[in-house]
Amino acid sequence: MAQFPVLVEVSLRPGIADPQGATIERALPALGFDGVDGVRVGKAIRFTVEAPDAESARAQVDDLCHKFLTNPVIEDAKVTIGP
């Protein structure tokens, strides 16, 4: 068994309203940041997983994302498995 570092980046699916992103985007010009648009807010989750190989680690993390870390109806997850 090996330890694999994992990064899961969760974001709202296209077409899903992002009120946090909209609030940030509206505030930016008052702070002197003009020309910024398309702000979307997500979350990053980092952890390690023990598995015999990277493929098994990915399968385990994909299952974890679907069952617990994301709402698969409105969110997507990008999984990065380190060496």
N, C-alpha and C positions, 0 to 999 in steps of 0.2 A: 504494500500500500504506500501511496505517496500523498503528500499534501500539495494541493493546487490552490494558488491564490485566485480569487474570483472577484470580478467587478460586474455588478448588475446595474445598468442605467435604465431607469424607468421613466417613460415619458407618455404624455397623453397622445392618443391616436389623432391623426389629422381629422379636422372637423369637430373635435371635442373642444368646447369652450374652456379657456384657461384664464380664469379671473385673476389669479396671482400674476401671471405674465402680463395681462392687460394693465393691472395696477402699476407694475414696475415700468412698463412702457410709457404710461401717461406721466409718471414722475420724472423720467429722465431729462426732458427738456428744461425743467425748472432747476436741475442740478448741472446744467451746462452740457448735456450730452444730446446734441441734436442729431437727427438722421439715423437713429436706432429704431428698427422696427422688427416685427416678427418675434417678439420676446416670448419664450415658452419656458415654463418652470417644470423641473422634474426632480428626481431624487437618485442618489448614487448609494449603493449598498455594497460594502466590501467585507469579505470573509474568506476563510479557507475551508476547503472540503477535502476529505480523505477518500481516495478512490484508487483502484488498481491502475487506471490509465486516464488520459485526458478525455477520451470519448465517454467513458463511464462517468467522469466528473461532470461533463456537459449534460448528459442525460439526467443526472441527479439534480443539477441546478435548474434545468428546464422544467422539471417536475415541480421543484420548489417554487419557481416563479409562477407557474400556472395555479398551484394550490394555495399559495400563501403571500408571496411578495407583491403580486400585481392583481389588479382587477382586469382580467382578460377581455372584458366587454369594452372598456374605455382606455386601457393602457397597453403599451408595447414595452418589451424588455429587450435590451441589447446586452448579451452576455459575453464577457471576455474572460477566458481561462488562461492564466499565466503558466509558465513552464514549471 
